[in-house]
Amino acid sequence: MSFHRGNLVAALFFFFAPILLTTPSNADYYNEPAELVDRGTSVYKGFMADPNMEWFQRNVSQARGIFIVPQMLRGGFIVGGSGGRGLLLAQDGLSGKWSYPAFYSMGSVSLGFQIGADASEIILLIMTERGLGAMLSTDYKLGADVSVAAGPIGASAKAQTADILAFGRSQGAFGGISIEGAVISPLVDWNRIYYGKSVQVFDIINNQSVTNKQAEPLRELMPKPGKSSQTLGR
């Protein structure tokens, strides 16, 4: 019985594998870092104008870093995969100055009988030094190397305690966002292309030694030190 079931699962996997493999590449990604920054700017504005994101809007100023994934693609049958590219900005603890963006990939694989596909907008609020420090590593896994929790939604939502709080908006068939186990890794080539030279994530985030004027509209949206966040588009 288990043999026939195994054969059935294998057959279904190989039948739907082309669909799985082409789903991300068709909708993905952005051709260059500047496009990702522009889209990330729009996504952040959307979160700040969304009435369901009141906790986010009130508390984003408490974040040490903000990681924006404008398009997290997810799709599959039996094996569900997800992937996206994102950008991180971090706030200097002393001056309150926000860094320019560092680029990352974010991906994970989940198992289960799933049918459908979606594209989600995700923002991670990095709430602790531990969470921000993890972003400087070669790669790390959410929920394993640092604690992650779903971000509170709604005006009466209660605060969560975690290194990273995850907020997402999705219109797809899955109807929910799970990033537990997602792996985040720096995009070395994209950081080099965007800043015109070889640069490490530490230089972008901690030393803040590189700049690119194209990211100024996004940096201007970042919360100002000592001020509560303002909602856009109201």
C-alpha positions, 0 to 999 in steps of 0.5 A, a space after each residue: 500500500 505504501 509502495 503504491 502511495 509512494 509511486 503516486 506521490 512521485 508521479 504527481 511530483 514529476 507531473 507538476 514539477 515544470 509548473 513549480 519550477 516556472 512559477 517563480 521565474 515567470 512572475 519574478 523578480 526585478 531586473 536590477 536593484 533600483 527596481 526593487 528599491 522603487 517597489 519596496 518604497 511603494 510597498 512600505 507606503 502601502 503598509 503605512 496607509 493600510 487600516 489593518 496595519 495600525 500596530 505596525 504604523 504605531 510601532 515601526 519607529 521602535 524597529 532597529 531595522 526594516 526588511 522589505 520583500 515586495 514580492 514573495 512568490 509561493 506556489 506548488 502542488 505537494 511541494 510548496 516553495 517560496 522565494 523573493 528578494 528584499 532590502 534591509 535598512 537599519 537605524 544607527 543606535 546613536 545618531 538615529 540615521 538610517 542606512 541605505 539598502 542592503 539586498 538579500 534573497 529570502 527563500 524556503 521550502 515547505 512540504 504538504 498537500 497544497 494547491 495554488 500560488 500567490 505573491 505576498 508583500 512582506 515586511 519584517 521589523 527587526 526589533 533587537 540587536 540580536 535580530 539585526 546581527 543575524 542579518 549580517 551573517 552569510 545566511 540564517 534561518 528564521 525561527 532557528 537562529 533568531 526568534 520570529 513571530 507574526 506581527 500584530 494586526 489591528 488597532 487592539 492587537 497586543 505586542 509580541 516579544 521576538 527578535 523579528 516581527 513579520 507582517 504580510 499582505 497577500 491576495 493569493 490562494 494560500 490566504 496566509 503567510 508563514 515564514 518560519 524556516 525561511 533562509 535569508 542570504 545577502 545578494 553580493 552581486 546586487 550590492 556591488 551593482 547598486 553601489 558601483 563597487 565591492 561592498 559588504 553588508 556590514 559596510 552598508 548597514 553598520 558603517 553606513 559608508 556607501 550611498 545611492 541617491 536613488 534610495 533617498 525617497 525610501 530613506 525619507 519614509 523611514 521613522 524619525 528618531 524620537 517621533 511616533 510614526 505617521 500614517 501615509 495616505 490618510 
